[in-house]
Amino acid sequence: MFTKSNKSTKSPEGVVILDYTDLINNVDLYNEIEEAFGSKSHCLGILLVKNLPEVYVENRSRLLRLASVFASLPEEIKEKTVDEQSYYKFGWSCGKEIFNGKKDTLKGSYYGNPKYDYPDATEEELREFPMYCHPNIWPNEDLPEFEEAFKDLGCFIIDIGKLVARACDSFVLTKLPKAEPNYLERIIDESQTISARLLHYFPIQTMNQKNDTDDIDDIDDSWCGWHTDHSSLTGLTSSMFVDERDPAYPEIECPDNQAGLYIKNRNDKIIKVIIPRDCLAFQLGAAMQLASADNLRATPHMVKAISSDIKSDIPINVIARNTFAVFMQPSLNEKVGNITFAEFGRKITKNTY
């Protein structure tokens, strides 16, 4: 018998906040899931989870700091982890993706599968979907602590994501009584193709120089343009802003309260979402929207850069932003709605690669 939650709340901007203990105790979270992921026009397609086990804060700090450490390595070292065969979706990627019509040098990304170094995939799947199935690439010679930190945080986020998916399953069953119980949780738990992305957004001056432009305001629109994730769930840490003058990369407060994550609800209202350092965020992706027959819905989102006009005690040209996203997509053979995730992936890759 489910009990109702008395711990769930909302943030000032209207984001649903779940309590970790409610998730592990299978508390009835119907209302919270509907408010976060449902079809109402004000739903943001995101929720937060608070009161996480203490290890989370330590693991977050360890990995996000390593984003700056890796990005500061000599180019010839980083180049050893670059992989063209996977369309730069494993290992280090910088300047390979297109953003606002040109190569994206605003940020660097390190991609990997937190659970499987060698996903269970056929040769045909590996040929067609290297962006999902390629073996992991790690900088073990040059940064040996990186792999463990990446996997520890990634697997932790997946475990919390499965609990969120379980709550979504309970919600969907009330809408679709013939749906497979625990389906949304299972396709995350059994997935061979989960992808995590450690992001390093370069300081403003560095971005300006790398984009070969004299107009720094060109980059103020966003660090990451509007898009909707195609995963089932995306787990997100809060951003870590660091002062890169110090090789210890101490975490600092963001000097610009307008910078960060923005989400567009179904009324086209744009809301800035703040993720506290001790919380995780989970965004709904297009695959779960399909798998839930649109009873759960994804939303577009973007990341706005620090403005070049901001006055700060720390110069903005030394402030970098690091964050970590885990894209919990199903294995290629799993059904999402009436098609497999492989068929869904073909539509995406046709327009992307």
Secondary structure, DSSP 8 states (H G I E B T S, - for coil): ---B-SS-EE-TT--EEEEHHHHHTT-B-HHHHHHHHSSSTT--SEEEEES--THHHHHHHHHHHHHHHHHTS-HHHHHTTB-TTTTT-SEEEES-SEETTEE--SEEEEEE-SS-SS----HHHHHH-HHHH------TTT-TTHHHHHHHHHHHHHHHHHHHHHHHHHHHHHH-TTS-TTHHHHHHHT-S--EEEEEEE--HHHHHHHTT-S-GGGGSS-SEEEE---SSEEEE---EEEETTSTT--EE--S-TT-EEEEE-TT--EEEE---TT-EEEEE-HHHHHHTTTSS----EEEE---TT---SS-GGGEEEEEEEEEE---TTSEETTEEHHHHHHHHHHHH-
